[in-house]
Amino acid sequence: MRLHPPDWPLPRPDAIHHIVEDFLTDWTAPNAHILPLRRFLENCLSTDLRNFFAESCFLFAFTHQKLPPFCQQGYVRMQGLVGSQELRHHAVQAGLLQHYT
């Protein structure tokens, strides 16, 4: 920016994300701030920024050519959740996994 003349206009942005800001704003509100920001970034980056379980990443690896960043950074590099008996039991009770015994 220092190399441009003082009257040089800034380039027009391709996309704009407007947010409400005041001293009472809860920046961690999922539906008011986090979800719209995530959708805006997903639209700009043309990718999926959600978090996934290891089984979902496994299915993505076999059914899609491009994995979401969460799966690329965690599941493929073996940095996901370490399984335990308690975690598996909780996932079976929640209906996320099938009981294989």
ChimeraX attribute file (.defattr): number of C-alpha atoms within 10 A of each C-alpha:
attribute: neighborCount
match mode: 1-to-1
recipient: residues
	/A:1	7
	/A:2	5
	/A:3	5
	/A:4	8
	/A:5	8
	/A:6	8
	/A:7	6
	/A:8	8
	/A:9	8
	/A:10	7
	/A:11	6
	/A:12	7
	/A:13	6
	/A:14	6
	/A:15	9
	/A:16	9
	/A:17	9
	/A:18	8
	/A:19	11
	/A:20	8
	/A:21	9
	/A:22	7
	/A:23	5
	/A:24	6
	/A:25	11
	/A:26	11
	/A:27	12
	/A:28	10
	/A:29	10
	/A:30	12
	/A:31	9
	/A:32	14
	/A:33	15
	/A:34	13
	/A:35	13
	/A:36	15
	/A:37	16
	/A:38	15
	/A:39	17
	/A:40	16
	/A:41	16
	/A:42	14
	/A:43	12
	/A:44	12
	/A:45	10
	/A:46	10
	/A:47	14
	/A:48	15
	/A:49	15
	/A:50	12
	/A:51	13
	/A:52	16
	/A:53	13
	/A:54	16
	/A:55	12
	/A:56	12
	/A:57	21
	/A:58	15
	/A:59	11
	/A:60	16
	/A:61	17
	/A:62	9
	/A:63	10
	/A:64	10
	/A:65	7
	/A:66	11
	/A:67	19
	/A:68	17
	/A:69	14
	/A:70	17
	/A:71	25
	/A:72	15
	/A:73	13
	/A:74	16
	/A:75	20
	/A:76	15
	/A:77	9
	/A:78	12
	/A:79	11
	/A:80	15
	/A:81	11
	/A:82	7
	/A:83	8
	/A:84	9
	/A:85	8
	/A:86	9
	/A:87	12
	/A:88	15
	/A:89	14
	/A:90	13
	/A:91	14
	/A:92	14
	/A:93	12
	/A:94	10
	/A:95	10
	/A:96	12
	/A:97	13
	/A:98	12
	/A:99	11
	/A:100	5
	/A:101	3
